[in-house]
Structures are given as C-alpha cells and as structure tokens.
Amino acid sequence: MRPYVVAGADWPEFRNAALEDAGERFFPDGISSGGGSGSGGGGGGGTGITINIDEDTLTDASNLDYEIDYVASAGLGLRREWGLSGGARIRGAVELRYGDVQYTLPDGIGILTDPMRIRFQHVSLLPRFDLWVPVSDGAPFGAYVGAVWARHNVDTKLRSALIRRTGGVTVYERYPVFGLRGRFAEDRADLGLEFRPISEDFLGVGLHLSYRL
C-alpha cells in the first residue's frame, strides 16, 4: 500500500440526505406564514406550511434558484495497484477526506426572502476500487469504472438574516463510479474526472488531483 495526497472539488453525493435530516431536525413542521420559526414551528395562527427544507431543496424539483459559492476537498489515502495485460490496472484504495461546500439561495425560501446560505462541512472515509483501461497499450490516459463505499460525517449549517441552525448527521452510501484519468510525473500523479450516479435524479461529479508520496 502506497500513501498519497488528494485534492479537488466534489459536488457532494450526501447533499440530499443531509438536507432531509436538517429539515426534520430544524423544521419538522415547516414554518407557517402566521407563526414563528424554529423546531416545532412556534407561535400560532399559521395558515399553512410555506417553507420546507428537504432532500429536494437543491434540486430542480424545488423550483428554487441557488448558486454554488465554493466546493473543495483534500485528504490522504493508501492505495495498491495490480497491472493487467494491455496496460490496464486494478486499483484498490481507501481515502480520508475533509470537504467544504456552500450554496446560496439568493431569494431565500418561501416567506423567508432574505438570502440563505447552506454549508456542508464533512469528513469522509472512502474505501474504493476500480478498473482503469488506457486508450491504447502504454498510453497515460484512459477510462475507468469501479465502486465506492462511503461514510460521511456532515455538519450542515443554515444561515440567513433570521435563521441560524447547525446540525450533524452521518450518511452511509455505496455507489458505482466511472470516469477519465490521466497519469503523469512518472506515474506518481494522476488527474481524474469522476461521475457517480447516486440516484435516478442525481449525478455526482468530482475532479481530483492526487500525488503518490
């Protein structure tokens, strides 16, 4: 097993699960137009739920405008590779990564019209394996397919002029991956673009640079 460092950008696959947990934890009954905010709803006389944070908040299903402010991750890993005929390789690895992602909803949600920031800070353990096949025998560039088992410890923060909430959740996932990877610096470094079909309506994407120590 050889150690390496990795850095890049990941559109988080745990995002929907973390938002669902945040909605159930902070706003189990939503926020009513005639009542207060916070856990349990507070206040009285509401005419109905006009805000609801759930797994669809940052998807097209919500019809909300949102922007990605930043997305970044970095970590350490151990990996081992086995060479196959034609230059193909099987890689097994385990990574420990820290990541930070922030979204902004410029128009807020429902009756909360002030801009809202949703931030995910996470520590992820990522055992994985993949099969990499070069475009030709001996070429440094090729495609790969594999699988990942993931544990994400996620802190979710919601911030606006009226809302300040923080909570944590642990998300377990397993999913297939496929992508493109190029090798350089005498095989010590590689750059990869990875796709993760997490569900029917969510395709995770990651861009990573790793360097073997």
C-alpha positions in Angstrom: 0.0 0.0 0.0 1.4 3.4 -1.0 0.4 6.7 0.6 -0.8 9.7 -1.5 -2.4 13.1 -1.1 -5.5 14.1 -3.0 -7.2 17.5 -3.6 -10.1 18.6 -5.7 -13.7 19.5 -6.0 -16.7 17.3 -5.3 -20.4 18.0 -5.8 -21.5 16.2 -2.7 -23.4 13.0 -3.1 -24.6 13.1 0.5 -26.2 16.5 0.0 -29.8 15.4 -0.3 -29.6 13.1 2.8 -28.1 15.9 4.8 -30.8 18.3 3.8 -33.5 15.9 4.6 -32.0 15.4 8.1 -31.7 19.2 8.5 -35.3 19.7 7.6 -36.6 17.1 10.0 -34.3 18.3 12.8 -34.8 22.1 12.5 -38.2 22.5 10.9 -40.2 19.3 11.5 -43.5 21.2 10.8 -42.1 23.8 8.4 -42.6 27.5 9.0 -46.2 28.8 8.9 -47.0 32.2 7.4 -48.7 33.2 10.6 -46.4 31.7 13.2 -42.8 31.7 14.4 -39.8 29.8 13.3 -37.7 27.1 14.8 -38.1 23.5 15.9 -41.8 22.7 16.5 -43.0 25.8 14.5 -43.5 28.1 17.5 -46.3 30.7 17.5 -49.9 30.2 16.4 -52.4 31.1 13.8 -50.4 29.8 10.8 -52.2 29.4 7.6 -50.1 26.5 6.3 -46.5 25.5 5.7 -44.8 28.0 3.4 -41.2 26.8 3.8 -39.9 23.2 3.8 -36.2 22.2 3.7 -35.8 18.6 2.5 -33.9 16.4 0.1 -35.3 18.3 -2.9 -34.3 21.8 -1.8 -31.2 21.9 -4.0 -32.7 20.0 -7.0 -34.8 21.1 -9.9 -37.9 19.7 -8.2 -37.9 22.6 -5.7 -38.0 25.4 -8.4 -35.7 27.4 -6.1 -32.8 29.5 -7.5 -29.5 28.5 -6.0 -25.8 29.2 -6.6 -22.7 27.2 -5.7 -20.3 29.5 -3.8 -17.4 27.1 -3.5 -16.7 23.4 -3.4 -13.4 21.8 -2.3 -11.9 18.8 -0.6 -8.5 17.4 0.4 -7.2 14.3 2.1 -4.8 11.4 2.4 -5.1 7.9 1.1 -3.5 4.5 0.8 -3.7 2.5 -2.5 -2.4 -0.5 -4.3 -2.4 -1.3 -8.0 -2.2 -4.6 -9.9 -1.1 -4.5 -13.6 -3.1 -6.4 -16.3 -2.4 -7.2 -19.9 -2.7 -4.3 -22.4 -1.7 -1.7 -19.7 -4.9 -2.0 -17.7 -4.7 -1.7 -14.0 -6.9 -2.6 -11.0 -6.7 -0.1 -8.1 -7.8 -0.5 -4.5 -7.7 2.4 -2.2 -9.0 4.0 1.0 -9.2 7.7 1.5 -9.9 10.1 4.4 -11.0 13.5 3.1 -12.2 16.8 4.5 -14.5 18.8 2.3 -16.4 22.2 2.4 -19.3 23.1 0.1 -21.5 26.2 0.3 -24.7 27.1 -1.6 -26.6 30.3 -1.6 -30.3 30.7 -2.2 -30.4 34.4 -3.3 -34.2 34.7 -3.0 -34.5 32.7 0.2 -37.2 30.0 0.8 -40.9 30.7 0.9 -41.7 33.6 3.3 -38.0 33.9 4.2 -37.0 36.1 1.3 -33.5 37.1 2.7 -30.7 35.2 1.0 -29.9 31.9 2.7 -26.6 30.1 2.8 -26.4 26.3 3.1 -23.0 24.9 4.0 -21.8 21.4 4.3 -18.5 20.6 6.1 -17.7 16.9 6.0 -15.1 14.3 6.9 -15.4 11.2 4.6 -14.0 7.7 4.7 -13.9 6.3 1.2 -12.9 2.7 0.5 -12.9 2.1 -3.3 -11.7 0.0 -6.2 -11.7 0.5 -9.9 -10.5 -0.9 -13.2 -8.6 1.5 -15.4 -8.1 0.8 -19.1 -5.8 3.1 -21.3 -6.9 4.3 -24.7 -4.0 2.3 -26.1 -1.3 -0.1 -24.7 1.1 2.0 -22.7 -0.9 5.3 -23.0 -1.1 7.5 -19.9 -4.7 8.4 -20.4 -7.8 6.1 -20.1 -11.2 5.4 -18.6 -12.2 3.6 -15.5 -15.2 2.0 -13.8 -15.5 1.0 -10.1 -17.3 1.2 -6.8 -17.1 3.3 -3.6 -18.3 2.6 -0.1 -18.6 5.9 1.8 -19.1 7.1 5.3 -19.7 10.9 5.6 -19.8 12.8 8.9 -21.5 16.0 7.8 -22.1 19.3 9.6 -24.9 21.2 7.9 -25.3 25.0 8.6 -28.2 27.1 7.5 -27.7 30.9 7.7 -29.9 33.9 6.8 -30.9 37.1 8.5 -33.5 35.2 10.6 -32.2 31.6 10.6 -29.1 30.2 12.2 -29.1 26.4 12.5 -26.3 23.9 12.8 -26.6 20.1 13.0 -24.7 16.9 12.2 -25.6 13.6 10.5 -23.7 10.5 9.4 -24.5 9.3 5.9 -23.6 5.8 4.6 -23.6 5.2 0.9 -22.3 2.9 -1.8 -22.4 3.6 -5.5 -20.8 2.9 -8.8 -18.3 5.3 -10.3 -16.9 5.9 -13.8 -14.7 8.5 -15.3 -11.5 9.5 -17.1 -8.0 9.5 -15.6 -4.6 10.6 -16.8 -1.3 9.7 -15.3 1.9 11.8 -15.3 5.0 12.7 -13.4 6.4 9.2 -13.9 3.2 7.6 -12.7 3.4 9.4 -9.3 0.5 11.8 -10.1 -2.9 11.5 -11.8 -5.8 13.8 -12.6 -9.3 12.3 -12.8 -12.8 13.4 -13.7 -15.3 11.2 -12.0 -19.1 10.6 -12.3 -21.3 9.0 -9.6 -24.9 8.0 -10.5 -26.2 8.3 -6.9 -29.9 8.1 -7.9 -32.2 8.5 -10.9 -32.2 12.3 -10.5 -28.7 13.0 -9.1 -25.3 12.5 -10.8 -22.4 13.4 -8.5 -19.3 14.8 -10.1 -15.7 15.1 -8.8 -12.4 16.5 -10.2 -9.3 15.3 -8.3 -5.5 15.6 -8.5 -3.6 13.0 -6.5 0.2 12.6 -5.9 1.8 9.4 -4.6 4.3 10.1 -1.8 
